[in-house]
């Protein structure tokens, strides 16, 4: 450690002396320094750059003015941190002679170091193939208490991050390995931190966009940018921030052959490959996610549960058994099994969150819970509906009670029959924690290829919409009541959305955020939308992707108008057609009355409720005139 002893304000001599000495057992590959500025995690208002002190949002160590952390990397496969008290070292001209041993005293025994003004406070060792070649230090913005990030570049191309607490007794450093950034293929020659100046809600653009970044949207934690330069002729930029989200948020699960891979886009690596469960390729995977803190405490939360379906017809429910708050092992087990008689084409999940249609004020997204206007089923925290579609021409719903399933390691063995018990006889299912509660069958040409679930906003009592995409290009909507006895689902077919000409490969719901009195514009404007003006019911938008190379957007909402409101009647040759623009289809063609082309049609409408009760109301009466001179009065006789 060198000190300039002449006063730079009045002298240009540049007289330097060595005031402190340390040692490694092999050549030193890099040195960096970080000003401590503070002890014990209390606040300090000054806010220099992250490479020398914490950002404005972080706590810093007080009462350490003039105290620095030095980090050194060496070919002896060690990285060391040294504490240097400049105020105590400044009067030394020159430094004391080095000790006979090149090794510094143990960081765990600072009292053994006779030179307390400059001493080793932490040492870590790497493998020979991961010899440390570069090192950088910075304060982590927003960390409470204050923390230092130590980045170590290695000969194997990895960058290892350590999170350090330098507020310990006698100035020792307590450091834990936080992450390994993989991407370089040769020695990492240099590292440099800077504060991430991008607004917390803005996207990050730049090199290496898939690493060190939260891909899930929402607020971003204050953080650092770490630049790494490698002998592989590339430079990468990584984002480093405190982890203030669920461990499982943003993870991606997908099928690869007969296994399920769990991938973290923030670290750009596969965390775990789950095998030995499916006997054929995995065709569908879905997370069972919850933003509810109590669900996480009960073994739920994000990244803890997922369902998979395979070409073997198996439906498996997976649970992560290690605690993601303290472990990175990603230990998964299968806790429940279901089956179809043919390959599974899609899997999706919906959190129940409630019972009996009573109100609950929380309002997550429609794909996981109802919107703010809908009632939800109370007393079902940790209970999910799973929907599975299969090439056996069935769609099934399964009720999964996560609290009851969590202790299972592993799942009970499958029964001899691949068929699930009858949904109409739940008592026949010995496994009440995971069971089939509803099944519907389609025609062969309408084999189900995709499925999606969502709560229907504004429905009283609470209702779930199940959308089923089919091989004939149609999307079939079912309205489901899941509040029945023993958790069974009572579902009725509500509508068929026609428009695609080939397989519907994927479906996704989202809440319709457009104001209730505004018009909806977008693709497929004639379907799934109320064309009649006036107030619009709260609803959902359903996106469908088809093998016909088109994507369509449909609006799904509860029917809160008269059945006949908005219907169009018109003459077509000698018949009258009744057309529903909301469903984009002709409901009925009325013939055998006029003997010549129909030239005029008019509805006889009334908004009076008593008129509807007496057989009037909208869509019940119309008059038509034709080229034959006839004037006919029509009445709809069904209710």
Secondary structure as UniProt FT lines:
FT   STRAND          2..4
FT   TURN            8..10
FT   STRAND          16..18
FT   STRAND          28..35
FT   TURN            40..41
FT   TURN            50..52
FT   TURN            56..57
FT   TURN            65..66
FT   STRAND          67..74
FT   TURN            75..76
FT   STRAND          78..85
FT   HELIX           86..89
FT   TURN            90..91
FT   TURN            107..108
FT   HELIX           110..112
FT   TURN            116..117
FT   STRAND          118..125
FT   HELIX           128..130
FT   STRAND          132..139
FT   TURN            141..142
FT   STRAND          148..154
FT   TURN            155..156
FT   STRAND          159..165
FT   HELIX           169..171
FT   STRAND          174..181
FT   STRAND          188..195
FT   TURN            200..201
FT   TURN            209..210
FT   TURN            215..216
FT   STRAND          223..230
FT   TURN            231..232
FT   STRAND          235..241
FT   TURN            247..250
FT   STRAND          251..256
FT   TURN            257..258
FT   STRAND          259..264
FT   TURN            265..268
FT   STRAND          269..274
FT   STRAND          282..287
FT   HELIX           293..297
FT   TURN            298..299
FT   TURN            302..303
FT   STRAND          305..310
FT   TURN            311..312
FT   STRAND          314..320
FT   TURN            324..326
FT   STRAND          332..339
FT   STRAND          344..351
FT   TURN            356..357
FT   TURN            366..368
FT   TURN            372..373
FT   TURN            381..382
FT   STRAND          383..390
FT   TURN            391..392
FT   STRAND          394..401
FT   HELIX           402..405
FT   TURN            406..407
FT   TURN            423..424
FT   HELIX           426..428
FT   TURN            432..433
FT   STRAND          434..441
FT   HELIX           444..446
FT   STRAND          448..455
FT   TURN            457..458
FT   STRAND          464..470
FT   TURN            471..472
FT   STRAND          475..481
FT   HELIX           485..487
FT   STRAND          490..497
FT   STRAND          504..511
FT   TURN            516..517
FT   TURN            525..526
FT   STRAND          539..546
FT   TURN            547..548
FT   STRAND          551..557
FT   TURN            563..566
FT   STRAND          567..572
FT   TURN            573..574
FT   STRAND          575..580
FT   TURN            581..584
FT   STRAND          585..590
FT   STRAND          598..603
FT   HELIX           609..613
FT   TURN            614..615
FT   TURN            618..619
FT   STRAND          621..626
FT   TURN            627..628
FT   STRAND          631..635
//
